[in-house]
Amino acid sequence: METIKVLELFAGLGGFHIAVNNQKDANIQVVKSFEINVNAVKTYQENFGYDVISNRNILSLSTEELIRQNVNAIFMSPPCQPFTRLGKKLDVNDDRCNAFHHVLKLLPRTPNIQYLLIENVYGFESSKMRENMLEILQSSGFYTIEFLLSPTDFGVPNSRLRYYLLARKNKKFTFCKHDPPSILKEFTYCTCGGISLHEQSSICSNCQREVNTKISSLVQQNTGNMKQSFLVNTSKLHSYLDEKTDIEQYAVPDKILLRYGNILDLRTFQDSSSCCFTKGYTHLVEGSGSVLVCNRSVTIEEAYKAYNEFKETNSEAALNSLRKLKIRYFTPKEVERLMCFPDNYIWPKDLSDKTKYKLLGNSVNVHVVTLLVALLIHS
Ligand SMILES: C[S@@+](CC[C@H](N)C(=O)[O-])C[C@H]1O[C@@H](n2cnc3c(N)ncnc32)[C@H](O)[C@@H]1O
């Protein structure tokens, strides 16, 4: 069996490292990783030991060192700020792309690298950086396949639409017969190996049949010899949450309730979805993640009716109506579960909740990347 030795770059909390360790029937391990953020490095060390991770800037990695590392795979999530929906979208002109560029420029000179897995935000798929990346990969002999996927595609009740690229040197992906492949989304696969190329069409361009295969089935078909299951057991939020959480400790503050009550993304224990948790969770409101209504004896509609009635004239009455709902933030542990980190993931003792949210908000959904690692090495 081939041995795959992974270099994990922009390692953060080590989401890729967990995905690699989740590959039960493969000879694959992370042998080295690089990360610049001290808190991420400390957390990584707690979970994966002190030897693997280097607290180093990736810009200092040379061709010679990359060859010396004796790795044949690179897994990485380069900074996403140059491409985010709410950012300035400076793309290749943003200095935060420099380290990503640097790694790509090393590839033509490092023939030992045979496998790549790259993650970035939704928005990256239409960037100049992606164009540059594909040009370099194709001229270096890589076959590539790209995805836009969310954990919700696999039954996990949390949205996190992300761009993923799998690349293999000299080894085609057998499940995709199209060249060049388009970016693959849910419901675009056909069991014949074709895909539906047009977003609006559900007809397979290869066999002309209706396409309805889910990505989870695709993974199952292409990794059939693996023993692990790729489907999560439940899609309800309650199985990711702690009913006994101290509501006061995580309560959404009054000033946020009063001012931003109408833009909070409210969820209940019975819901089967939640918004993407970003690094700004708890200090930004809009689009940074969901909050939880803990009091089930008051209806949300009733509380909001009173809130909107009194908001401009009687702030105490408006506030009281929302207070009754007992709205709290998801705890870091709950966010961690929704990101599919394993139960035994540990944090350094002195790390604040704010830092945990920040690191988790930058991280990857472990379930999704576990599936993609499986596709990369087995299909
Ligand atoms: C999107 S996050 C990575 C998430 C990671 N895959 C995880 O599972 O948590 C990007 C990470 O790259 C790190 N980073 C950014 N620029 C870097 C550089 N030049 N050298 C090393 N690490 C860098 C950031 O500190 C951040 O933790």
PDBQT file of the ligand as one rigid body, heavy atoms in Angstrom, charges set to zero:
ROOT
HETATM    1  C1  LIG A 401      -8.104  29.337   7.283  1.00  0.00    +0.000 C 
HETATM    2  S1  LIG A 401      -7.067  29.158   8.643  1.00  0.00    +0.000 S 
HETATM    3  C2  LIG A 401      -6.605  27.457   8.613  1.00  0.00    +0.000 C 
HETATM    4  C3  LIG A 401      -7.573  26.507   9.225  1.00  0.00    +0.000 C 
HETATM    5  C4  LIG A 401      -7.056  25.128   9.455  1.00  0.00    +0.000 C 
HETATM    6  N1  LIG A 401      -7.154  24.290   8.286  1.00  0.00    +0.000 N 
HETATM    7  C5  LIG A 401      -7.815  24.479  10.608  1.00  0.00    +0.000 C 
HETATM    8  O1  LIG A 401      -8.175  23.328  10.516  1.00  0.00    +0.000 OA
HETATM    9  O2  LIG A 401      -8.028  25.163  11.625  1.00  0.00    +0.000 OA
HETATM   10  C6  LIG A 401      -5.563  29.875   8.058  1.00  0.00    +0.000 C 
HETATM   11  C7  LIG A 401      -4.411  29.783   9.036  1.00  0.00    +0.000 C 
HETATM   12  O3  LIG A 401      -3.202  30.170   8.383  1.00  0.00    +0.000 OA
HETATM   13  C8  LIG A 401      -2.378  30.834   9.317  1.00  0.00    +0.000 C 
HETATM   14  N2  LIG A 401      -1.423  31.630   8.504  1.00  0.00    +0.000 N 
HETATM   15  C9  LIG A 401      -1.705  32.727   7.754  1.00  0.00    +0.000 A 
HETATM   16  N3  LIG A 401      -0.604  33.137   7.106  1.00  0.00    +0.000 NA
HETATM   17  C10 LIG A 401       0.401  32.286   7.454  1.00  0.00    +0.000 A 
HETATM   18  C11 LIG A 401       1.785  32.208   7.089  1.00  0.00    +0.000 A 
HETATM   19  N4  LIG A 401       2.338  33.086   6.264  1.00  0.00    +0.000 N 
HETATM   20  N5  LIG A 401       2.525  31.214   7.628  1.00  0.00    +0.000 NA
HETATM   21  C12 LIG A 401       1.967  30.314   8.493  1.00  0.00    +0.000 A 
HETATM   22  N6  LIG A 401       0.651  30.335   8.855  1.00  0.00    +0.000 NA
HETATM   23  C13 LIG A 401      -0.105  31.317   8.343  1.00  0.00    +0.000 A 
HETATM   24  C14 LIG A 401      -3.349  31.639  10.157  1.00  0.00    +0.000 C 
HETATM   25  O4  LIG A 401      -2.799  31.927  11.425  1.00  0.00    +0.000 OA
HETATM   26  C15 LIG A 401      -4.553  30.696  10.241  1.00  0.00    +0.000 C 
HETATM   27  O5  LIG A 401      -4.510  29.915  11.410  1.00  0.00    +0.000 OA
ENDROOT
TORSDOF 0
